[in-house]
């Protein structure tokens, strides 16, 4: 019997990972984040804010191993 397994090339970067942020001379920006529309009711915004503050809701970014390789080569 033969089994074929798939090794995913996708990696998850957490907010604590140094590669989570994009650096461009004077600007530092996260690769992922949250955007709450202006139409979101204020009570839902408060709930989301509380979840972020408690660490229950965290941003993550997904990149391929190839992107990670190029990030490593481009680091100054």
C-alpha positions as CSV (number, residue, x, y, z in Angstrom):
1,X,0.0,0.0,0.0
2,X,1.3,3.5,-0.9
3,X,0.5,6.7,0.7
4,X,1.0,10.1,-0.9
5,X,1.3,13.0,1.6
6,X,1.2,16.7,0.8
7,X,3.7,19.0,2.5
8,X,2.2,22.5,2.5
9,X,4.4,25.4,1.4
10,X,2.2,27.8,3.4
11,X,3.5,29.2,6.7
12,X,1.7,31.3,9.3
13,X,3.4,34.4,10.7
14,X,2.2,35.5,14.1
15,X,2.4,39.0,15.4
16,X,5.4,38.2,17.6
17,X,7.4,36.9,14.5
18,X,10.0,39.6,13.4
19,X,8.9,38.9,9.8
20,X,5.3,39.9,10.5
21,X,6.1,43.5,9.8
22,X,7.1,45.1,6.5
23,X,9.9,47.6,6.8
24,X,10.4,50.3,4.2
25,X,13.0,52.8,5.4
26,X,10.8,55.2,7.4
27,X,7.6,53.1,7.5
28,X,6.8,49.9,9.4
29,X,3.5,48.2,8.6
30,X,2.0,44.8,9.7
31,X,1.5,42.2,7.0
32,X,-2.0,41.5,8.4
33,X,-4.5,43.3,10.6
34,X,-8.1,44.1,11.2
35,X,-10.3,46.7,9.4
36,X,-13.7,47.4,10.9
37,X,-16.0,49.3,8.6
38,X,-17.6,52.5,9.7
39,X,-21.0,50.8,9.5
40,X,-20.2,48.4,12.3
41,X,-22.4,49.1,15.3
42,X,-20.4,50.6,18.3
43,X,-21.3,47.7,20.6
44,X,-19.8,45.2,18.2
45,X,-16.7,47.4,17.9
46,X,-16.3,47.4,21.7
47,X,-16.6,43.6,21.8
48,X,-14.0,43.2,19.1
49,X,-11.7,45.7,20.9
50,X,-12.1,43.7,24.1
51,X,-11.3,40.4,22.3
52,X,-8.1,42.0,20.8
53,X,-7.0,43.4,24.2
54,X,-7.5,40.0,25.9
55,X,-5.6,38.3,23.1
56,X,-8.5,36.2,22.0
57,X,-8.4,37.7,18.5
58,X,-5.0,38.0,16.9
59,X,-3.8,39.0,13.4
60,X,-1.8,36.4,11.5
61,X,-0.3,36.5,8.0
62,X,0.0,33.5,5.6
63,X,3.0,33.4,3.3
64,X,4.6,30.7,1.2
65,X,8.0,29.2,2.0
66,X,9.4,30.9,-1.1
67,X,8.3,34.3,0.2
68,X,10.0,33.5,3.5
69,X,13.2,32.6,1.7
70,X,13.1,35.9,-0.2
71,X,12.4,37.8,3.1
72,X,15.4,36.2,4.6
73,X,17.6,37.1,1.6
74,X,16.4,40.7,1.6
75,X,17.0,41.4,5.3
76,X,19.6,44.1,5.9
